[in-house]
Amino acid sequence: MQYVWATLGLICVGFAVVGIVLPLLPTVPFLLLAAFFFARSSSRLHNWLITHRTFGPLIVDWQTSGAIRPGAKKAATVSVAAVFGLSFLLSLPSHVLIIQAVVLVAVMLFIWTRPNG
């Protein structure tokens, strides 16, 4: 089972790296999942992720206090706005835009109501 957890963790890290460049793919949730999987499989990989210069503090903030740093909140907001703007520019059907708007507003409310890290 240890190899399964480690493999899932590595897949999540891969998705997180892709999510850095693609605004549709969230980075931090995949890193949180990777930390969860690595904690169950490999202390070496878990320590690498937790002590990572860029990602480590975000994960530790979430794990200790459910906090999201203001910079991450702003980046998420820009990303969500870009995705919705692209959908609007592509003239997606109005029902799709409405569903997308409701979901994205809920996501933004969740993010902005978390404590600052």
Sequence and secondary structure as in RCSB ss.txt:
>XXXX:A:sequence
MQYVWATLGLICVGFAVVGIVLPLLPTVPFLLLAAFFFARSSSRLHNWLITHRTFGPLIVDWQTSGAIRPGAKKA
ATVSVAAVFGLSFLLSLPSHVLIIQAVVLVAVMLFIWTRPNG
>XXXX:A:secstr
 HHHHHHHHHHHHHHHHHHHH TTS SHHHHHHHHHHHHTT HHHHHHHHT TTTHHHHHHHHHH  B HHHHHH
HHHHHHHHHHHHHHTT  HHHHHHHHHHHHHHHHHHHTS B 
